[in-house]
Amino acid sequence: MERSGTWFKFSGAPLCYLMIVSASLLVRAASVNSQYLIGIGSYDITGPAADVNMMGYAMSQQNAAGIHFRLRSRAFIIAEAATSSSETKRIAYVNLDACMGSQAVTLAVLSRLNQSRYGDLYNERNVAISGIHTHSGPGGYLQYVIYIITALGFVRQSFDALVDGIETSIVQAHENLRPGSIYLNKDVLFDANINRSPSAYLNNPLAERNRYQYDVDKDMLLLKFVDGTGAAIGALNWFAVHGTSMNNSNLLISGDNKGAASRFMEDWFANGQKKSSLIREGRAADVKVSNSKSTGGSSNTKVSSERNRLRSSVTTTQSTPFVAAFAQTSSGDVSPNTLGAFCTDKGLPCDFNHSTCDGLNELCIARGPGYPDMFLSTKIIAERQFQKAVDLFENAQVKLSGRIDYRQTYLNITGVTVDLSSSATTSLPNMTTCPAALGFSFAAGTTDGPGAFDFKQGDNQGNLFWRLVGSALKPPTPQQISCQHPKPILLDAGEITVPSPWAPAIVPIQILQLGQLIILSVPGEFTTMAGRRLREAITATLVERGYSTNIQVVISGLTNTYSQYVTTFEEYQVQRYEGASTLYGPYTLNAYIQEMKRLAVALAEGSSVDPGLTPPYLVDRLVGFLPGVIADSTPLGINFGDVKQDVPQNARYTAGDVVEAVFWSACPRNDLFTNATFSSVEQQSTNGNWIPVYDDDDWELRFLWSRPFFLSPQSFATIRWEIPTMAAPGVYRLRHFGAAKPLIGSSLSYFSGTSSTFTVS
């Protein structure tokens, strides 16, 4: 089914540039008989690894203190390989190792691409920026107050790291556009997710529940990208599971299970393509055991850290690494903690309806498959996703073909009139959504990360004390109370605008078409059944208008901005955490379905849509109260980078052992070492040179940073390496890189230090 129509307009792009781009695309498209032009990119978005509150659990004491492994932005651009550039449409899908997309980040990225690079080539209509929902990344980058309170306001470093990394990954993907094809595969993945709010799910109609075998989605849908020669260049999949394998006691920046799965698959592909280093191929270096002592801290440059990185960035079409992205879909009520929730005091299962233990929600905590080791749980869930993705990747045979298209609008979600005449949820013909409000059960948290005080899930009553506390900021009006019923309102966030808006009102919704695949970009976390209803509604709408019944519809969650949860009407009545966090009232899902169907109709009929109200860009109004780094220091006679605690003398280790050294360090916020590394493991080669073999990007190596007390100018870096089975025998050392801020002057002092050598046998 083909539709013609306008695609984009250029605003201010030089004519000569357009001619060069058009000619380049046409030549490449003609060189190989491929369905699409495909470009991929990947760049570091790790951000500040110290002091900044992590986004996800909203725990004020969960502040970053090191790196588990680095975070990345992974970009995929797909364009039609048309014979006329004026007819060529494209989409850019960006998958972030971050908790969620941010409206401010999206607007900033698009502004940069529009003003300084590509005109209107990439815009709000054809760009989707989605977060994997890790709860272990730096926060403070969203623009609405309720999402930056625990981060002490806006954190410029977090924001800039995301904007810079996303822009760079898109530029890389654009510069790497080449003829290629895309293959789709889909299968079920077991033992990687469970429903964390089963009592709410059971409130959905029995007849509806009986249509499904599981109370969570088990499907993984994967796209395999190959270039014109048939060589694989990337993979992108969607699977529903929360990024909460790392619990709220974790202080290391981490991509959680999905970020780890991406790293595992990219390393798997590199190893399979014989691109691994000498050490990673397992060939031992013939080196005699030495007894070299640790070096004192020495002056260095950031370039030294960059050179110790093992993985280079995408730069040209000749050096493009394989990119694997594990994207998020309808994960609102889906947990990776597959053993279930238990009481920490008695070891018994928690109360089914309220997830409490003797009335206390703090004692009810879910367990991952590696319990009590959250790192092991993360690895297990990551490996299960990775292994399923590899299987789908190696057996993908359904080739995508057909047009690329998209529709997008900005929706004022706080006042949508919903036609419910054909709905079974109410006898009323029309209802409306509400200004944003949070219920009491929001403060209870979930079994993945419980809240505090006397809150509990499934509370549709509230209590007087907390009502008074919430009303001190803004008492809800009778109209708001009625609109949000049966949610007892704890915080009337949508009606608080001082010092800036506390919750979003204008949100983007988007449909992307890539041949037989339809991607629904939504700005929140849909629960399992809410996602099913949306997918079915859009599928039916498109099929009614001539689309094949074989189309695949997938939800891209947490995309372009964030507006918390979306439950079904029935789940909302139960008021567990997800219902209490459905901001816009019981008919939120109905509103999304109604408005997304309008986009689907426009997509099918080739008609335009009203772009809607322009969302606000509030960054210039935001303030941050996180103290800056005043100065770094070391005791008299000690240099930055000196070893404080060395590896044991003449130490010998084997696979599975842990080796670590502690260095005198400085605050990692002085320089984020983007696309560089704070830590590395080096092996001595036969000619005596030191070769980096592990860095901040590796699962096995951890960079832990600490101070002796809050705001102390002194700090330490622990470099901890768990020796993997693939490590070759030989002589090794640990290395730490950093940047210190002196008391006098503004220039940074870069340094490095190395541990004593040790032997792996």
ZAMARGU-4260 file (C-alpha; in steps of 0.2 Angstrom, whole numbers, plus 5000, padded with zeros to 4 digits):
<rodrens>
0) 5000/5000/5000 | 5009/5016/4994 | 5005/5033/4998 | 5013/5049/4991 | 5015/5066/4999
5) 5028/5078/5006 | 5041/5072/5017 | 5051/5087/5024 | 5057/5104/5021 | 5074/5112/5022
10) 5076/5127/5033 | 5091/5137/5029 | 5102/5122/5022 | 5114/5128/5009 | 5109/5122/4991
15) 5127/5116/4988 | 5125/5105/5003 | 5109/5098/4998 | 5115/5094/4981 | 5130/5085/4988
20) 5120/5075/5000 | 5107/5070/4987 | 5120/5065/4974 | 5129/5054/4988 | 5113/5045/4992
25) 5108/5042/4974 | 5125/5035/4970 | 5126/5023/4985 | 5108/5018/4982 | 5111/5013/4964
30) 5127/5004/4969 | 5118/4989/4977 | 5100/4983/4975 | 5095/4986/4993 | 5078/4990/5000
35) 5084/5004/5011 | 5099/5015/5016 | 5105/5011/5034 | 5116/5020/5046 | 5121/5016/5063
40) 5130/5026/5077 | 5135/5024/5095 | 5143/5036/5108 | 5146/5038/5126 | 5133/5046/5137
45) 5139/5040/5154 | 5139/5057/5162 | 5145/5062/5180 | 5151/5047/5190 | 5150/5055/5207
50) 5138/5064/5219 | 5123/5065/5206 | 5107/5056/5212 | 5102/5042/5201 | 5086/5043/5191
55) 5073/5029/5194 | 5071/5025/5212 | 5070/5043/5218 | 5081/5038/5233 | 5090/5054/5240
60) 5104/5044/5246 | 5107/5034/5230 | 5121/5045/5223 | 5133/5039/5209 | 5150/5034/5216
65) 5159/5025/5201 | 5155/5015/5186 | 5149/4997/5183 | 5150/4999/5164 | 5148/5014/5153
70) 5132/5020/5146 | 5129/5023/5127 | 5117/5031/5114 | 5114/5019/5100 | 5107/5027/5084
75) 5099/5019/5069 | 5094/5029/5053 | 5084/5020/5040 | 5080/5029/5024 | 5071/5024/5008
80) 5083/5020/4994 | 5073/5030/4981 | 5078/5036/4964 | 5073/5054/4969 | 5080/5062/4984
85) 5064/5073/4986 | 5054/5057/4989 | 5066/5049/5001 | 5059/5048/5019 | 5069/5042/5034
90) 5067/5039/5052 | 5080/5040/5066 | 5078/5028/5081 | 5089/5031/5096 | 5091/5019/5110
95) 5098/5027/5126 | 5106/5018/5141 | 5096/5030/5152 | 5081/5029/5163 | 5069/5037/5150
100) 5068/5050/5136 | 5067/5068/5141 | 5057/5082/5132 | 5071/5095/5136 | 5084/5083/5129
105) 5074/5079/5113 | 5071/5097/5110 | 5089/5102/5112 | 5095/5088/5101 | 5083/5092/5087
110) 5088/5111/5089 | 5106/5106/5086 | 5103/5095/5071 | 5092/5108/5064 | 5102/5124/5066
115) 5120/5118/5063 | 5119/5102/5053 | 5105/5096/5043 | 5091/5108/5042 | 5074/5100/5044
120) 5080/5083/5039 | 5079/5076/5057 | 5064/5083/5066 | 5051/5079/5080 | 5041/5069/5067
125) 5054/5056/5062 | 5066/5055/5077 | 5062/5044/5092 | 5073/5044/5107 | 5069/5030/5119
130) 5077/5025/5136 | 5080/5008/5141 | 5074/5012/5159 | 5090/5008/5169 | 5088/5015/5187
135) 5107/5017/5188 | 5111/5032/5178 | 5114/5050/5183 | 5098/5060/5185 | 5094/5078/5185
140) 5092/5079/5166 | 5073/5081/5165 | 5064/5097/5165 | 5049/5094/5176 | 5051/5097/5195
145) 5045/5080/5201 | 5058/5071/5192 | 5073/5081/5198 | 5069/5084/5216 | 5080/5070/5223
150) 5094/5076/5211 | 5093/5093/5220 | 5087/5101/5204 | 5094/5102/5186 | 5111/5094/5183
155) 5119/5102/5168 | 5132/5089/5167 | 5119/5075/5165 | 5109/5085/5153 | 5124/5089/5142
160) 5131/5072/5142 | 5115/5065/5135 | 5113/5079/5122 | 5131/5078/5116 | 5130/5059/5115
165) 5114/5058/5106 | 5119/5071/5093 | 5135/5062/5090 | 5127/5045/5088 | 5115/5052/5075
170) 5128/5061/5066 | 5138/5045/5065 | 5123/5036/5059 | 5120/5049/5046 | 5138/5049/5040
175) 5138/5030/5039 | 5122/5028/5028 | 5124/5015/5015 | 5113/5003/5005 | 5106/4988/5016
180) 5092/4977/5021 | 5082/4974/5037 | 5076/4957/5043 | 5063/4954/5056 | 5062/4939/5069
185) 5051/4936/5084 | 5050/4923/5097 | 5046/4920/5116 | 5058/4923/5130 | 5055/4914/5146
190) 5062/4916/5163 | 5067/4934/5161 | 5052/4944/5168 | 5037/4943/5179 | 5022/4954/5184
195) 5026/4964/5200 | 5008/4969/5202 | 4998/4953/5199 | 4983/4959/5209 | 4980/4974/5198
200) 4982/4963/5182 | 4969/4951/5189 | 4956/4966/5190 | 4956/4966/5171 | 4941/4956/5163
205) 4942/4938/5164 | 4938/4935/5146 | 4952/4947/5141 | 4965/4939/5152 | 4960/4922/5146
210) 4966/4927/5128 | 4983/4927/5135 | 4994/4913/5142 | 5005/4925/5153 | 5002/4940/5163
215) 5017/4949/5155 | 5023/4949/5137 | 5036/4936/5133 | 5039/4941/5115 | 5055/4948/5109
220) 5055/4956/5092 | 5071/4959/5083 | 5078/4968/5068 | 5094/4963/5060 | 5103/4976/5049
225) 5114/4971/5035 | 5123/4981/5022 | 5123/4979/5003 | 5136/4965/5004 | 5125/4955/5016
230) 5137/4959/5031 | 5128/4962/5047 | 5130/4979/5055 | 5118/4980/5069 | 5103/4973/5079
235) 5088/4982/5088 | 5076/4972/5098 | 5061/4976/5110 | 5057/4966/5125 | 5047/4971/5141
240) 5057/4970/5157 | 5061/4984/5170 | 5079/4990/5172 | 5079/4986/5191 | 5090/4971/5192
245) 5102/4983/5201 | 5093/4988/5217 | 5092/5005/5225 | 5107/5001/5236 | 5118/5002/5220
250) 5129/5017/5218 | 5138/5012/5202 | 5133/5019/5185 | 5126/5004/5175 | 5115/5000/5160
255) 5107/4987/5171 | 5101/4971/5162 | 5097/4979/5145 | 5113/4989/5144 | 5123/4974/5149
260) 5114/4963/5135 | 5119/4976/5122 | 5137/4975/5128 | 5137/4956/5128 | 5130/4955/5110
265) 5142/4968/5103 | 5157/4959/5111 | 5150/4942/5105 | 5149/4949/5087 | 5166/4956/5088
270) 5174/4940/5094 | 5165/4930/5081 | 5171/4942/5068 | 5189/4939/5074 | 5190/4957/5079
275) 5195/4954/5097 | 5212/4958/5104 | 5226/4946/5107 | 5222/4944/5125 | 5203/4941/5121
280) 5207/4928/5109 | 5214/4918/5123 | 5232/4917/5117 | 5245/4918/5131 | 5259/4930/5131
285) 5276/4922/5134 | 5282/4934/5148 | 5292/4930/5163 | 5284/4934/5180 | 5290/4951/5185
290) 5289/4960/5202 | 5287/4978/5196 | 5281/4989/5210 | 5267/5002/5208 | 5271/5018/5200
295) 5268/5035/5209 | 5255/5046/5203 | 5261/5055/5187 | 5256/5069/5176 | 5246/5063/5161
300) 5233/5069/5148 | 5215/5064/5144 | 5222/5057/5128 | 5231/5044/5138 | 5214/5038/5145
305) 5206/5039/5128 | 5220/5028/5121 | 5217/5015/5134 | 5200/5012/5128 | 5197/4996/5119
310) 5183/5001/5108 | 5184/5015/5096 | 5169/5026/5091 | 5161/5025/5074 | 5171/5037/5062
315) 5169/5031/5044 | 5160/5018/5034 | 5176/5007/5034 | 5177/5006/5053 | 5159/5005/5059
320) 5157/4993/5074 | 5142/4982/5076 | 5129/4990/5086 | 5116/4980/5096 | 5102/4989/5105
325) 5090/4982/5118 | 5075/4993/5118 | 5061/4995/5130 | 5042/4992/5127 | 5027/4989/5138
330) 5036/4986/5155 | 5026/4996/5167 | 5021/4981/5178 | 5036/4970/5173 | 5050/4965/5184
335) 5067/4956/5181 | 5066/4950/5199 | 5060/4933/5194 | 5060/4924/5211 | 5046/4936/5217
340) 5044/4947/5232 | 5048/4941/5250 | 5048/4948/5267 | 5066/4952/5272 | 5063/4948/5291
345) 5054/4931/5289 | 5058/4926/5272 | 5040/4923/5268 | 5030/4929/5252 | 5024/4947/5254
350) 5005/4951/5256 | 4998/4948/5239 | 4987/4964/5237 | 4998/4977/5246 | 5015/4970/5245
355) 5018/4973/5263 | 5026/4963/5278 | 5015/4965/5294 | 5009/4981/5286 | 5026/4988/5281
360) 5031/4990/5263 | 5049/4993/5267 | 5052/4975/5271 | 5044/4968/5255 | 5058/4966/5242
365) 5059/4957/5226 | 5073/4944/5222 | 5082/4942/5206 | 5088/4925/5199 | 5105/4928/5207
370) 5099/4933/5224 | 5106/4940/5235 | 5119/4946/5222 | 5112/4960/5212 | 5126/4960/5200
375) 5123/4941/5196 | 5105/4944/5194 | 5108/4958/5182 | 5120/4947/5172 | 5108/4932/5172
380) 5093/4943/5165 | 5105/4951/5153 | 5112/4935/5146 | 5095/4928/5144 | 5090/4943/5133
385) 5107/4942/5124 | 5105/4923/5120 | 5088/4925/5113 | 5093/4940/5103 | 5107/4930/5096
390) 5095/4916/5091 | 5083/4928/5083 | 5098/4937/5074 | 5105/4921/5067 | 5088/4915/5061
395) 5080/4931/5054 | 5073/4928/5037 | 5058/4940/5035 | 5064/4954/5025 | 5056/4971/5028
400) 5050/4980/5012 | 5039/4994/5008 | 5038/5012/5013 | 5045/5022/5027 | 5033/5035/5034
405) 5028/5043/5051 | 5015/5054/5060 | 5017/5064/5076 | 5008/5076/5086 | 5010/5085/5103
410) 4995/5081/5114 | 4988/5091/5129 | 4985/5075/5139 | 4978/5084/5153 | 4961/5088/5145
415) 4957/5075/5132 | 4939/5072/5129 | 4937/5053/5127 | 4923/5045/5118 | 4919/5030/5128
420) 4903/5025/5119 | 4910/5009/5113 | 4920/5005/5129 | 4915/4993/5142 | 4923/5003/5156
425) 4909/5015/5159 | 4891/5018/5153 | 4895/5037/5151 | 4898/5042/5133 | 4912/5055/5136
430) 4925/5057/5150 | 4941/5068/5151 | 4958/5066/5157 | 4964/5076/5171 | 4979/5087/5177
435) 4993/5077/5183 | 4992/5070/5201 | 5001/5057/5211 | 4992/5045/5222 | 4997/5038/5239
440) 5003/5022/5233 | 5016/5031/5222 | 5026/5035/5238 | 5025/5016/5242 | 5037/5012/5228
445) 5037/4994/5221 | 5044/4978/5226 | 5059/4982/5215 | 5062/4997/5226 | 5050/5000/5241
450) 5047/5018/5247 | 5047/5023/5265 | 5035/5028/5280 | 5018/5021/5281 | 5013/5020/5263
455) 5008/5004/5254 | 5002/4999/5237 | 4984/4997/5234 | 4979/5012/5245 | 4963/5020/5238
460) 4960/5029/5254 | 4975/5039/5260 | 4976/5047/5277 | 4974/5064/5284 | 4992/5067/5289
465) 4999/5065/5272 | 4984/5074/5264 | 4989/5089/5274 | 5007/5087/5269 | 5003/5086/5250
470) 4990/5100/5252 | 5003/5112/5259 | 5010/5113/5241 | 4994/5114/5232 | 4977/5107/5239
475) 4968/5098/5225 | 4951/5106/5219 | 4935/5096/5221 | 4935/5094/5202 | 4952/5087/5202
480) 4948/5075/5216 | 4932/5069/5206 | 4942/5067/5190 | 4956/5057/5198 | 4944/5046/5208
485) 4947/5033/5215 | 4965/5039/5217 | 4968/5048/5234 | 4979/5063/5229 | 4995/5064/5238
490) 5003/5077/5226 | 4993/5088/5214 | 5008/5090/5203 | 5000/5095/5187 | 4993/5111/5195
495) 5009/5117/5203 | 5019/5129/5192 | 5031/5137/5205 | 5046/5139/5202 | 5042/5130/5185
500) 5029/5116/5180 | 5031/5101/5191 | 5023/5088/5178 | 5021/5088/5159 | 5005/5093/5151
505) 5010/5092/5133 | 5017/5076/5127 | 5022/5069/5110 | 5015/5053/5102 | 5021/5046/5086
510) 5019/5032/5074 | 5034/5026/5063 | 5032/5014/5049 | 5046/5004/5043 | 5039/4992/5029
515) 5029/4979/5039 | 5034/4986/5056 | 5024/4999/5065 | 5033/5007/5080 | 5022/5016/5092
520) 5032/5029/5102 | 5024/5033/5119 | 5030/5045/5132 | 5028/5033/5147 | 5027/5016/5154
525) 5012/5006/5148 | 5007/4991/5159 | 5006/4974/5150 | 4987/4974/5147 | 4987/4993/5143
530) 5001/4989/5129 | 4991/4975/5122 | 4975/4986/5121 | 4985/4999/5112 | 4994/4987/5100
535) 4977/4979/5095 | 4968/4995/5092 | 4981/5001/5080 | 4983/4985/5072 | 4964/4984/5069
540) 4964/5002/5063 | 4977/4999/5050 | 4970/4982/5044 | 4953/4990/5042 | 4961/5003/5030
545) 4970/4990/5019 | 4986/4985/5028 | 4991/4967/5029 | 4986/4956/5044 | 5004/4952/5045
550) 5010/4969/5050 | 5020/4969/5067 | 5016/4982/5079 | 5028/4986/5093 | 5027/4999/5107
555) 5043/5010/5110 | 5041/5015/5128 | 5049/5030/5137 | 5051/5039/5121 | 5055/5058/5118
560) 5048/5063/5135 | 5042/5055/5151 | 5025/5056/5159 | 5026/5041/5171 | 5013/5026/5170
565) 4998/5021/5159 | 4987/5007/5166 | 4970/5000/5161 | 4955/5008/5168 | 4952/4992/5179
570) 4970/4992/5185 | 4968/5010/5190 | 4954/5005/5202 | 4966/4995/5212 | 4978/5009/5215
575) 4994/4999/5216 | 5010/5009/5212 | 5007/5009/5193 | 4989/5016/5195 | 4994/5029/5208
580) 5008/5034/5195 | 4995/5036/5180 | 4996/5054/5181 | 4981/5059/5171 | 4967/5049/5178
585) 4957/5033/5175 | 4955/5037/5156 | 4973/5040/5152 | 4974/5024/5142 | 4958/5027/5133
590) 4965/5045/5128 | 4981/5037/5121 | 4972/5024/5111 | 4960/5037/5104 | 4973/5049/5099
595) 4985/5036/5092 | 4971/5029/5081 | 4970/5046/5073 | 4988/5046/5069 | 4986/5028/5062
600) 4971/5034/5051 | 4982/5048/5044 | 4996/5036/5041 | 4985/5024/5031 | 4976/5038/5021
605) 4992/5048/5018 | 4984/5064/5026 | 4993/5076/5037 | 4990/5079/5056 | 4988/5094/5067
610) 5005/5096/5075 | 4997/5102/5091 | 5004/5114/5104 | 5023/5117/5105 | 5029/5110/5121
615) 5039/5121/5133 | 5058/5121/5134 | 5061/5125/5152 | 5080/5122/5154 | 5084/5140/5155
620) 5072/5142/5170 | 5078/5127/5180 | 5090/5129/5195 | 5102/5116/5203 | 5108/5115/5221
625) 5120/5101/5219 | 5137/5109/5226 | 5151/5110/5213 | 5168/5103/5215 | 5178/5116/5225
630) 5195/5108/5226 | 5204/5091/5227 | 5218/5087/5238 | 5230/5074/5244 | 5240/5072/5260
635) 5257/5080/5261 | 5269/5070/5251 | 5256/5061/5241 | 5252/5064/5223 | 5236/5061/5214
640) 5236/5043/5207 | 5248/5036/5220 | 5243/5019/5226 | 5235/5019/5243 | 5232/5000/5244
645) 5242/4990/5232 | 5239/4972/5226 | 5249/4959/5237 | 5267/4957/5232 | 5270/4942/5221
650) 5252/4939/5219 | 5246/4925/5208 | 5227/4924/5203 | 5216/4912/5192 | 5200/4915/5183
655) 5186/4920/5195 | 5198/4928/5208 | 5196/4947/5212 | 5210/4958/5212 | 5209/4976/5217
660) 5220/4992/5221 | 5215/5008/5229 | 5222/5025/5222 | 5222/5043/5228 | 5210/5051/5217
665) 5200/5066/5213 | 5181/5070/5209 | 5176/5062/5193 | 5165/5077/5190 | 5180/5087/5185
670) 5181/5078/5168 | 5168/5065/5163 | 5181/5056/5153 | 5168/5054/5139 | 5174/5041/5127
675) 5189/5038/5138 | 5191/5028/5154 | 5194/5030/5172 | 5201/5013/5174 | 5210/4999/5164
680) 5218/4982/5165 | 5234/4981/5156 | 5244/4965/5151 | 5263/4965/5147 | 5267/4959/5130
685) 5282/4949/5125 | 5292/4965/5120 | 5288/4973/5137 | 5274/4985/5131 | 5258/4987/5141
690) 5242/4983/5131 | 5225/4988/5138 | 5214/4973/5138 | 5199/4979/5150 | 5192/4996/5153
695) 5176/5005/5160 | 5165/4997/5147 | 5168/4980/5153 | 5157/4970/5164 | 5172/4963/5174
700) 5180/4979/5178 | 5173/4991/5191 | 5178/5009/5195 | 5172/5013/5213 | 5175/5031/5220
705) 5173/5037/5238 | 5177/5051/5250 | 5181/5049/5268 | 5166/5061/5272 | 5154/5072/5263
710) 5162/5086/5253 | 5179/5080/5258 | 5192/5087/5246 | 5201/5070/5247 | 5195/5054/5238
715) 5199/5037/5233 | 5197/5026/5218 | 5196/5007/5219 | 5199/4998/5203 | 5192/4980/5205
720) 5194/4967/5192 | 5185/4950/5192 | 5196/4939/5182 | 5186/4931/5168 | 5189/4914/5161
725) 5194/4921/5144 | 5209/4931/5152 | 5225/4924/5145 | 5239/4919/5157 | 5252/4933/5159
730) 5258/4948/5169 | 5245/4962/5172 | 5243/4978/5181 | 5228/4990/5186 | 5228/5008/5180
735) 5218/5023/5186 | 5216/5039/5176 | 5209/5055/5183 | 5208/5074/5183 | 5210/5085/5199
740) 5205/5103/5202 | 5218/5113/5211 | 5214/5125/5225 | 5222/5139/5215 | 5218/5141/5196
745) 5204/5134/5186 | 5214/5122/5174 | 5213/5104/5178 | 5228/5093/5182 | 5227/5076/5174
750) 5235/5061/5182 | 5237/5042/5181 | 5244/5028/5192 | 5247/5010/5191 | 5247/4996/5203
755) 5261/4983/5206 | 5261/4969/5194 | 5252/4952/5197 | 5251/4936/5188 | 5236/4927/5181
760) 5239/4909/5178
</rodrens>
